[in-house]
C-alpha cells in the first residue's frame, strides 16, 4: 500500500498537518527515537484506519436518509 494518500480528504489532511507544524524548530532538541516495533505498529494502524475510512466513504447512503434530506429542500 505504501505511503500514497489515495483516499478522499487525504490532501486536505496533509496540508493541515503541514500548516500546523513549525517550519524550523530551532529548539535544538533531537526527535525522540522510536523502536522498530512501534513504527511497524503505527504503520499497521494507519493502514487499517485508511481501509476503514475508504470503506465508509464508499458505503451507499440509506434510502431513509435520502428521504429525510429530500424533505428538507
PDB file of N, CA, C and O in Angstrom:
ATOM      1  N   UNK A   1       0.822  -1.190   0.000  1.00  0.00           N
ATOM      2  CA  UNK A   1       0.000   0.000   0.000  1.00  0.00           C
ATOM      3  C   UNK A   1       0.864   1.251   0.000  1.00  0.00           C
ATOM      4  O   UNK A   1       0.510   2.242  -0.638  1.00  0.00           O
ATOM      5  N   UNK A   2       1.989   1.223   0.702  1.00  0.00           N
ATOM      6  CA  UNK A   2       2.923   2.341   0.667  1.00  0.00           C
ATOM      7  C   UNK A   2       2.412   3.541   1.434  1.00  0.00           C
ATOM      8  O   UNK A   2       1.554   3.429   2.310  1.00  0.00           O
ATOM      9  N   UNK A   3       2.958   4.690   1.085  1.00  0.00           N
ATOM     10  CA  UNK A   3       2.586   5.914   1.769  1.00  0.00           C
ATOM     11  C   UNK A   3       1.752   6.819   0.880  1.00  0.00           C
ATOM     12  O   UNK A   3       1.657   8.019   1.136  1.00  0.00           O
ATOM     13  N   UNK A   4       1.145   6.261  -0.162  1.00  0.00           N
ATOM     14  CA  UNK A   4       0.339   7.087  -1.038  1.00  0.00           C
ATOM     15  C   UNK A   4      -0.988   7.396  -0.372  1.00  0.00           C
ATOM     16  O   UNK A   4      -1.566   6.563   0.325  1.00  0.00           O
ATOM     17  N   UNK A   5      -1.454   8.611  -0.604  1.00  0.00           N
ATOM     18  CA  UNK A   5      -2.682   9.058   0.035  1.00  0.00           C
ATOM     19  C   UNK A   5      -3.785   9.067  -1.014  1.00  0.00           C
ATOM     20  O   UNK A   5      -4.064  10.092  -1.637  1.00  0.00           O
ATOM     21  N   UNK A   6      -4.405   7.909  -1.195  1.00  0.00           N
ATOM     22  CA  UNK A   6      -5.396   7.791  -2.248  1.00  0.00           C
ATOM     23  C   UNK A   6      -6.812   7.696  -1.696  1.00  0.00           C
ATOM     24  O   UNK A   6      -7.649   6.999  -2.270  1.00  0.00           O
ATOM     25  N   UNK A   7      -7.093   8.378  -0.600  1.00  0.00           N
ATOM     26  CA  UNK A   7      -8.443   8.376  -0.082  1.00  0.00           C
ATOM     27  C   UNK A   7      -8.941   9.811  -0.003  1.00  0.00           C
ATOM     28  O   UNK A   7      -8.155  10.756   0.077  1.00  0.00           O
ATOM     29  N   UNK A   8     -10.256   9.954  -0.027  1.00  0.00           N
ATOM     30  CA  UNK A   8     -10.861  11.278  -0.061  1.00  0.00           C
ATOM     31  C   UNK A   8     -10.465  12.087   1.168  1.00  0.00           C
ATOM     32  O   UNK A   8     -10.531  11.585   2.290  1.00  0.00           O
ATOM     33  N   UNK A   9     -10.058  13.323   0.965  1.00  0.00           N
ATOM     34  CA  UNK A   9      -9.688  14.201   2.059  1.00  0.00           C
ATOM     35  C   UNK A   9      -8.236  14.112   2.473  1.00  0.00           C
ATOM     36  O   UNK A   9      -7.790  14.894   3.313  1.00  0.00           O
ATOM     37  N   UNK A  10      -7.483  13.181   1.906  1.00  0.00           N
ATOM     38  CA  UNK A  10      -6.092  12.994   2.321  1.00  0.00           C
ATOM     39  C   UNK A  10      -5.264  14.245   2.057  1.00  0.00           C
ATOM     40  O   UNK A  10      -4.433  14.618   2.885  1.00  0.00           O
ATOM     41  N   UNK A  11      -5.473  14.887   0.937  1.00  0.00           N
ATOM     42  CA  UNK A  11      -4.709  16.083   0.608  1.00  0.00           C
ATOM     43  C   UNK A  11      -4.953  17.196   1.605  1.00  0.00           C
ATOM     44  O   UNK A  11      -4.027  17.892   2.020  1.00  0.00           O
ATOM     45  N   UNK A  12      -6.215  17.356   1.986  1.00  0.00           N
ATOM     46  CA  UNK A  12      -6.536  18.399   2.964  1.00  0.00           C
ATOM     47  C   UNK A  12      -5.919  18.084   4.309  1.00  0.00           C
ATOM     48  O   UNK A  12      -5.441  18.986   4.997  1.00  0.00           O
ATOM     49  N   UNK A  13      -5.922  16.808   4.699  1.00  0.00           N
ATOM     50  CA  UNK A  13      -5.326  16.433   5.970  1.00  0.00           C
ATOM     51  C   UNK A  13      -3.834  16.700   5.964  1.00  0.00           C
ATOM     52  O   UNK A  13      -3.287  17.216   6.939  1.00  0.00           O
ATOM     53  N   UNK A  14      -3.177  16.353   4.876  1.00  0.00           N
ATOM     54  CA  UNK A  14      -1.735  16.567   4.776  1.00  0.00           C
ATOM     55  C   UNK A  14      -1.416  18.056   4.823  1.00  0.00           C
ATOM     56  O   UNK A  14      -0.460  18.459   5.485  1.00  0.00           O
ATOM     57  N   UNK A  15      -2.200  18.876   4.132  1.00  0.00           N
ATOM     58  CA  UNK A  15      -1.970  20.314   4.132  1.00  0.00           C
ATOM     59  C   UNK A  15      -2.171  20.885   5.527  1.00  0.00           C
ATOM     60  O   UNK A  15      -1.412  21.751   5.961  1.00  0.00           O
ATOM     61  N   UNK A  16      -3.192  20.402   6.232  1.00  0.00           N
ATOM     62  CA  UNK A  16      -3.465  20.886   7.575  1.00  0.00           C
ATOM     63  C   UNK A  16      -2.302  20.548   8.500  1.00  0.00           C
ATOM     64  O   UNK A  16      -1.887  21.381   9.306  1.00  0.00           O
ATOM     65  N   UNK A  17      -1.769  19.324   8.388  1.00  0.00           N
ATOM     66  CA  UNK A  17      -0.643  18.919   9.218  1.00  0.00           C
ATOM     67  C   UNK A  17       0.571  19.793   8.935  1.00  0.00           C
ATOM     68  O   UNK A  17       1.288  20.169   9.863  1.00  0.00           O
ATOM     69  N   UNK A  18       0.813  20.123   7.673  1.00  0.00           N
ATOM     70  CA  UNK A  18       1.967  20.941   7.317  1.00  0.00           C
ATOM     71  C   UNK A  18       1.798  22.355   7.838  1.00  0.00           C
ATOM     72  O   UNK A  18       2.776  22.982   8.246  1.00  0.00           O
ATOM     73  N   UNK A  19       0.574  22.870   7.834  1.00  0.00           N
ATOM     74  CA  UNK A  19       0.338  24.229   8.317  1.00  0.00           C
ATOM     75  C   UNK A  19       0.570  24.315   9.819  1.00  0.00           C
ATOM     76  O   UNK A  19       1.024  25.348  10.309  1.00  0.00           O
ATOM     77  N   UNK A  20       0.270  23.259  10.554  1.00  0.00           N
ATOM     78  CA  UNK A  20       0.410  23.298  11.999  1.00  0.00           C
ATOM     79  C   UNK A  20       1.842  23.034  12.448  1.00  0.00           C
ATOM     80  O   UNK A  20       2.234  23.447  13.540  1.00  0.00           O
ATOM     81  N   UNK A  21       2.614  22.361  11.629  1.00  0.00           N
ATOM     82  CA  UNK A  21       3.990  22.041  12.004  1.00  0.00           C
ATOM     83  C   UNK A  21       4.874  23.266  11.813  1.00  0.00           C
ATOM     84  O   UNK A  21       4.759  23.954  10.798  1.00  0.00           O
ATOM     85  N   UNK A  22       5.754  23.553  12.767  1.00  0.00           N
ATOM     86  CA  UNK A  22       6.661  24.689  12.588  1.00  0.00           C
ATOM     87  C   UNK A  22       7.643  24.419  11.456  1.00  0.00           C
ATOM     88  O   UNK A  22       8.104  23.292  11.277  1.00  0.00           O
ATOM     89  N   UNK A  23       7.955  25.454  10.700  1.00  0.00           N
ATOM     90  CA  UNK A  23       8.843  25.308   9.548  1.00  0.00           C
ATOM     91  C   UNK A  23      10.243  24.914   9.998  1.00  0.00           C
ATOM     92  O   UNK A  23      10.875  24.062   9.374  1.00  0.00           O
ATOM     93  N   UNK A  24      10.735  25.524  11.073  1.00  0.00           N
ATOM     94  CA  UNK A  24      12.070  25.210  11.574  1.00  0.00           C
ATOM     95  C   UNK A  24      12.008  25.261  13.088  1.00  0.00           C
ATOM     96  O   UNK A  24      11.782  26.323  13.668  1.00  0.00           O
ATOM     97  N   UNK A  25      12.204  24.132  13.723  1.00  0.00           N
ATOM     98  CA  UNK A  25      12.060  24.041  15.170  1.00  0.00           C
ATOM     99  C   UNK A  25      13.044  24.956  15.875  1.00  0.00           C
ATOM    100  O   UNK A  25      12.656  25.744  16.738  1.00  0.00           O
ATOM    101  N   UNK A  26      14.305  24.858  15.516  1.00  0.00           N
ATOM    102  CA  UNK A  26      15.313  25.739  16.078  1.00  0.00           C
ATOM    103  C   UNK A  26      15.556  25.526  17.571  1.00  0.00           C
ATOM    104  O   UNK A  26      16.423  26.184  18.147  1.00  0.00           O
ATOM    105  N   UNK A  27      14.820  24.633  18.203  1.00  0.00           N
ATOM    106  CA  UNK A  27      14.985  24.385  19.625  1.00  0.00           C
ATOM    107  C   UNK A  27      16.203  23.553  19.932  1.00  0.00           C
ATOM    108  O   UNK A  27      16.620  23.478  21.088  1.00  0.00           O
ATOM    109  N   UNK A  28      16.782  22.930  18.937  1.00  0.00           N
ATOM    110  CA  UNK A  28      17.966  22.128  19.151  1.00  0.00           C
ATOM    111  C   UNK A  28      17.681  20.771  19.757  1.00  0.00           C
ATOM    112  O   UNK A  28      18.606  20.004  20.023  1.00  0.00           O
ATOM    113  N   UNK A  29      16.435  20.467  19.975  1.00  0.00           N
ATOM    114  CA  UNK A  29      16.129  19.159  20.562  1.00  0.00           C
ATOM    115  C   UNK A  29      16.120  18.091  19.481  1.00  0.00           C
ATOM    116  O   UNK A  29      15.730  18.333  18.338  1.00  0.00           O
ATOM    117  N   UNK A  30      16.563  16.899  19.878  1.00  0.00           N
ATOM    118  CA  UNK A  30      16.572  15.784  18.940  1.00  0.00           C
ATOM    119  C   UNK A  30      15.206  15.110  18.963  1.00  0.00           C
ATOM    120  O   UNK A  30      14.568  15.037  20.013  1.00  0.00           O
ATOM    121  N   UNK A  31      14.749  14.613  17.806  1.00  0.00           N
ATOM    122  CA  UNK A  31      13.488  13.880  17.827  1.00  0.00           C
ATOM    123  C   UNK A  31      13.630  12.609  18.652  1.00  0.00           C
ATOM    124  O   UNK A  31      14.699  12.002  18.701  1.00  0.00           O
ATOM    125  N   UNK A  32      12.553  12.223  19.289  1.00  0.00           N
ATOM    126  CA  UNK A  32      12.579  11.021  20.115  1.00  0.00           C
ATOM    127  C   UNK A  32      12.834   9.798  19.251  1.00  0.00           C
ATOM    128  O   UNK A  32      12.255   9.653  18.174  1.00  0.00           O
ATOM    129  N   UNK A  33      13.705   8.920  19.731  1.00  0.00           N
ATOM    130  CA  UNK A  33      13.972   7.691  18.990  1.00  0.00           C
ATOM    131  C   UNK A  33      12.810   6.741  19.197  1.00  0.00           C
ATOM    132  O   UNK A  33      12.251   6.641  20.290  1.00  0.00           O
ATOM    133  N   UNK A  34      12.456   6.044  18.125  1.00  0.00           N
ATOM    134  CA  UNK A  34      11.342   5.112  18.191  1.00  0.00           C
ATOM    135  C   UNK A  34      11.857   3.708  17.930  1.00  0.00           C
ATOM    136  O   UNK A  34      12.793   3.497  17.158  1.00  0.00           O
ATOM    137  N   UNK A  35      11.239   2.786  18.574  1.00  0.00           N
ATOM    138  CA  UNK A  35      11.592   1.397  18.352  1.00  0.00           C
ATOM    139  C   UNK A  35      10.997   0.935  17.037  1.00  0.00           C
ATOM    140  O   UNK A  35       9.959   1.439  16.609  1.00  0.00           O
ATOM    141  N   UNK A  36      11.651  -0.024  16.394  1.00  0.00           N
ATOM    142  CA  UNK A  36      11.154  -0.558  15.126  1.00  0.00           C
ATOM    143  C   UNK A  36       9.750  -1.121  15.258  1.00  0.00           C
ATOM    144  O   UNK A  36       8.926  -0.948  14.360  1.00  0.00           O
ATOM    145  N   UNK A  37       9.470  -1.781  16.349  1.00  0.00           N
ATOM    146  CA  UNK A  37       8.152  -2.374  16.566  1.00  0.00           C
ATOM    147  C   UNK A  37       7.056  -1.329  16.627  1.00  0.00           C
ATOM    148  O   UNK A  37       5.950  -1.546  16.132  1.00  0.00           O
ATOM    149  N   UNK A  38       7.370  -0.181  17.241  1.00  0.00           N
ATOM    150  CA  UNK A  38       6.391   0.896  17.330  1.00  0.00           C
ATOM    151  C   UNK A  38       6.080   1.458  15.949  1.00  0.00           C
ATOM    152  O   UNK A  38       4.918   1.714  15.633  1.00  0.00           O
ATOM    153  N   UNK A  39       7.096   1.652  15.130  1.00  0.00           N
ATOM    154  CA  UNK A  39       6.891   2.192  13.790  1.00  0.00           C
ATOM    155  C   UNK A  39       6.069   1.217  12.949  1.00  0.00           C
ATOM    156  O   UNK A  39       5.184   1.635  12.201  1.00  0.00           O
ATOM    157  N   UNK A  40       6.356  -0.068  13.068  1.00  0.00           N
ATOM    158  CA  UNK A  40       5.598  -1.068  12.314  1.00  0.00           C
ATOM    159  C   UNK A  40       4.149  -1.106  12.782  1.00  0.00           C
ATOM    160  O   UNK A  40       3.230  -1.226  11.971  1.00  0.00           O
ATOM    161  N   UNK A  41       3.950  -1.003  14.092  1.00  0.00           N
ATOM    162  CA  UNK A  41       2.589  -0.994  14.633  1.00  0.00           C
ATOM    163  C   UNK A  41       1.838   0.250  14.162  1.00  0.00           C
ATOM    164  O   UNK A  41       0.673   0.164  13.774  1.00  0.00           O
ATOM    165  N   UNK A  42       2.503   1.405  14.194  1.00  0.00           N
ATOM    166  CA  UNK A  42       1.873   2.640  13.730  1.00  0.00           C
ATOM    167  C   UNK A  42       1.487   2.540  12.258  1.00  0.00           C
ATOM    168  O   UNK A  42       0.409   2.986  11.864  1.00  0.00           O
ATOM    169  N   UNK A  43       2.362   1.956  11.447  1.00  0.00           N
ATOM    170  CA  UNK A  43       2.060   1.797  10.024  1.00  0.00           C
ATOM    171  C   UNK A  43       0.875   0.866   9.836  1.00  0.00           C
ATOM    172  O   UNK A  43       0.031   1.096   8.971  1.00  0.00           O
ATOM    173  N   UNK A  44       0.810  -0.177  10.639  1.00  0.00           N
ATOM    174  CA  UNK A  44      -0.302  -1.129  10.553  1.00  0.00           C
ATOM    175  C   UNK A  44      -1.615  -0.468  10.966  1.00  0.00           C
ATOM    176  O   UNK A  44      -2.642  -0.659  10.314  1.00  0.00           O
ATOM    177  N   UNK A  45      -1.583   0.297  12.032  1.00  0.00           N
ATOM    178  CA  UNK A  45      -2.787   1.002  12.488  1.00  0.00           C
ATOM    179  C   UNK A  45      -3.213   2.017  11.438  1.00  0.00           C
ATOM    180  O   UNK A  45      -4.403   2.150  11.151  1.00  0.00           O
ATOM    181  N   UNK A  46      -2.259   2.730  10.865  1.00  0.00           N
ATOM    182  CA  UNK A  46      -2.577   3.708   9.822  1.00  0.00           C
ATOM    183  C   UNK A  46      -3.223   3.053   8.620  1.00  0.00           C
ATOM    184  O   UNK A  46      -4.194   3.577   8.074  1.00  0.00           O
ATOM    185  N   UNK A  47      -2.695   1.910   8.200  1.00  0.00           N
ATOM    186  CA  UNK A  47      -3.274   1.194   7.062  1.00  0.00           C
ATOM    187  C   UNK A  47      -4.692   0.734   7.376  1.00  0.00           C
ATOM    188  O   UNK A  47      -5.574   0.808   6.520  1.00  0.00           O
ATOM    189  N   UNK A  48      -4.914   0.259   8.597  1.00  0.00           N
ATOM    190  CA  UNK A  48      -6.251  -0.190   8.995  1.00  0.00           C
ATOM    191  C   UNK A  48      -7.234   0.978   9.017  1.00  0.00           C
ATOM    192  O   UNK A  48      -8.374   0.843   8.571  1.00  0.00           O
ATOM    193  N   UNK A  49      -6.796   2.113   9.533  1.00  0.00           N
ATOM    194  CA  UNK A  49      -7.673   3.288   9.562  1.00  0.00           C
ATOM    195  C   UNK A  49      -8.014   3.776   8.160  1.00  0.00           C
ATOM    196  O   UNK A  49      -9.155   4.150   7.891  1.00  0.00           O
ATOM    197  N   UNK A  50      -7.021   3.773   7.259  1.00  0.00           N
ATOM    198  CA  UNK A  50      -7.289   4.181   5.872  1.00  0.00           C
ATOM    199  C   UNK A  50      -8.286   3.235   5.219  1.00  0.00           C
ATOM    200  O   UNK A  50      -9.155   3.670   4.463  1.00  0.00           O
ATOM    201  N   UNK A  51      -8.164   1.954   5.507  1.00  0.00           N
ATOM    202  CA  UNK A  51      -9.068   0.961   4.942  1.00  0.00           C
ATOM    203  C   UNK A  51     -10.497   1.178   5.430  1.00  0.00           C
ATOM    204  O   UNK A  51     -11.437   1.163   4.635  1.00  0.00           O
ATOM    205  N   UNK A  52     -10.659   1.379   6.731  1.00  0.00           N
ATOM    206  CA  UNK A  52     -11.992   1.605   7.291  1.00  0.00           C
ATOM    207  C   UNK A  52     -12.586   2.897   6.747  1.00  0.00           C
ATOM    208  O   UNK A  52     -13.767   2.942   6.406  1.00  0.00           O
ATOM    209  N   UNK A  53     -11.776   3.946   6.666  1.00  0.00           N
ATOM    210  CA  UNK A  53     -12.256   5.227   6.132  1.00  0.00           C
ATOM    211  C   UNK A  53     -12.715   5.056   4.689  1.00  0.00           C
ATOM    212  O   UNK A  53     -13.780   5.545   4.310  1.00  0.00           O
ATOM    213  N   UNK A  54     -11.919   4.367   3.890  1.00  0.00           N
ATOM    214  CA  UNK A  54     -12.254   4.148   2.485  1.00  0.00           C
ATOM    215  C   UNK A  54     -13.559   3.370   2.353  1.00  0.00           C
ATOM    216  O   UNK A  54     -14.406   3.710   1.527  1.00  0.00           O
ATOM    217  N   UNK A  55     -13.722   2.333   3.158  1.00  0.00           N
ATOM    218  CA  UNK A  55     -14.952   1.546   3.105  1.00  0.00           C
ATOM    219  C   UNK A  55     -16.155   2.387   3.514  1.00  0.00           C
ATOM    220  O   UNK A  55     -17.228   2.254   2.925  1.00  0.00           O
ATOM    221  N   UNK A  56     -15.993   3.242   4.506  1.00  0.00           N
ATOM    222  CA  UNK A  56     -17.086   4.088   4.980  1.00  0.00           C
ATOM    223  C   UNK A  56     -17.491   5.096   3.911  1.00  0.00           C
ATOM    224  O   UNK A  56     -18.680   5.327   3.691  1.00  0.00           O
ATOM    225  N   UNK A  57     -16.516   5.689   3.253  1.00  0.00           N
ATOM    226  CA  UNK A  57     -16.803   6.671   2.209  1.00  0.00           C
ATOM    227  C   UNK A  57     -17.533   6.019   1.038  1.00  0.00           C
ATOM    228  O   UNK A  57     -18.385   6.645   0.407  1.00  0.00           O
ATOM    229  N   UNK A  58     -17.202   4.766   0.750  1.00  0.00           N
ATOM    230  CA  UNK A  58     -17.802   4.069  -0.385  1.00  0.00           C
ATOM    231  C   UNK A  58     -19.185   3.494  -0.095  1.00  0.00           C
ATOM    232  O   UNK A  58     -19.859   3.031  -1.015  1.00  0.00           O
ATOM    233  N   UNK A  59     -19.623   3.513   1.170  1.00  0.00           N
ATOM    234  CA  UNK A  59     -20.936   2.967   1.511  1.00  0.00           C
ATOM    235  C   UNK A  59     -22.039   3.810   0.893  1.00  0.00           C
ATOM    236  O   UNK A  59     -21.914   5.028   0.761  1.00  0.00           O
ATOM    237  N   UNK A  60     -23.118   3.142   0.517  1.00  0.00           N
ATOM    238  CA  UNK A  60     -24.284   3.838  -0.033  1.00  0.00           C
ATOM    239  C   UNK A  60     -25.044   4.524   1.105  1.00  0.00           C
ATOM    240  O   UNK A  60     -25.058   4.043   2.238  1.00  0.00           O
ATOM    241  N   UNK A  61     -25.669   5.643   0.785  1.00  0.00           N
ATOM    242  CA  UNK A  61     -26.491   6.346   1.762  1.00  0.00           C
ATOM    243  C   UNK A  61     -27.837   5.628   1.822  1.00  0.00           C
ATOM    244  O   UNK A  61     -28.464   5.408   0.786  1.00  0.00           O
ATOM    245  N   UNK A  62     -28.290   5.261   3.024  1.00  0.00           N
ATOM    246  CA  UNK A  62     -29.573   4.562   3.138  1.00  0.00           C
ATOM    247  C   UNK A  62     -30.729   5.389   2.590  1.00  0.00           C
ATOM    248  O   UNK A  62     -30.732   6.616   2.690  1.00  0.00           O
ATOM    249  N   UNK A  63     -31.697   4.713   2.018  1.00  0.00           N
ATOM    250  CA  UNK A  63     -32.864   5.389   1.429  1.00  0.00           C
ATOM    251  C   UNK A  63     -33.589   6.260   2.441  1.00  0.00           C
ATOM    252  O   UNK A  63     -34.088   7.328   2.087  1.00  0.00           O
ATOM    253  N   UNK A  64     -33.656   5.827   3.687  1.00  0.00           N
ATOM    254  CA  UNK A  64     -34.343   6.615   4.717  1.00  0.00           C
ATOM    255  C   UNK A  64     -33.677   7.991   4.887  1.00  0.00           C
ATOM    256  O   UNK A  64     -34.360   9.001   5.050  1.00  0.00           O
ATOM    257  N   UNK A  65     -32.360   8.015   4.849  1.00  0.00           N
ATOM    258  CA  UNK A  65     -31.647   9.291   4.964  1.00  0.00           C
ATOM    259  C   UNK A  65     -31.900  10.167   3.743  1.00  0.00           C
ATOM    260  O   UNK A  65     -32.095  11.376   3.872  1.00  0.00           O
ATOM    261  N   UNK A  66     -31.899   9.564   2.572  1.00  0.00           N
ATOM    262  CA  UNK A  66     -32.156  10.332   1.359  1.00  0.00           C
ATOM    263  C   UNK A  66     -33.560  10.918   1.375  1.00  0.00           C
ATOM    264  O   UNK A  66     -33.769  12.051   0.942  1.00  0.00           O
ATOM    265  N   UNK A  67     -34.530  10.141   1.879  1.00  0.00           N
ATOM    266  CA  UNK A  67     -35.900  10.653   2.001  1.00  0.00           C
ATOM    267  C   UNK A  67     -35.958  11.846   2.950  1.00  0.00           C
ATOM    268  O   UNK A  67     -36.599  12.853   2.649  1.00  0.00           O
ATOM    269  N   UNK A  68     -35.289  11.732   4.096  1.00  0.00           N
ATOM    270  CA  UNK A  68     -35.262  12.839   5.052  1.00  0.00           C
ATOM    271  C   UNK A  68     -34.610  14.083   4.455  1.00  0.00           C
ATOM    272  O   UNK A  68     -35.095  15.198   4.646  1.00  0.00           O
ATOM    273  N   UNK A  69     -33.523  13.887   3.741  1.00  0.00           N
ATOM    274  CA  UNK A  69     -32.834  15.014   3.118  1.00  0.00           C
ATOM    275  C   UNK A  69     -33.705  15.686   2.058  1.00  0.00           C
ATOM    276  O   UNK A  69     -33.706  16.910   1.934  1.00  0.00           O
ATOM    277  N   UNK A  70     -34.435  14.894   1.307  1.00  0.00           N
ATOM    278  CA  UNK A  70     -35.297  15.467   0.271  1.00  0.00           C
ATOM    279  C   UNK A  70     -36.440  16.286   0.888  1.00  0.00           C
ATOM    280  O   UNK A  70     -36.934  17.224   0.263  1.00  0.00           O
ATOM    281  N   UNK A  71     -36.851  15.943   2.086  1.00  0.00           N
ATOM    282  CA  UNK A  71     -37.905  16.688   2.779  1.00  0.00           C
ATOM    283  C   UNK A  71     -37.406  18.044   3.266  1.00  0.00           C
ATOM    284  O   UNK A  71     -38.203  18.957   3.482  1.00  0.00           O
ATOM    285  N   UNK A  72     -36.095  18.182   3.441  1.00  0.00           N
ATOM    286  CA  UNK A  72     -35.528  19.443   3.896  1.00  0.00           C
ATOM    287  C   UNK A  72     -35.490  20.502   2.806  1.00  0.00           C
ATOM    288  O   UNK A  72     -35.474  21.697   3.099  1.00  0.00           O
ATOM    289  N   UNK A  73     -35.478  20.075   1.568  1.00  0.00           N
ATOM    290  CA  UNK A  73     -35.390  21.025   0.440  1.00  0.00           C
ATOM    291  C   UNK A  73     -36.619  21.805   0.224  1.00  0.00           C
ATOM    292  O   UNK A  73     -36.673  22.632  -0.686  1.00  0.00           O
TER     293      UNK A  73
END
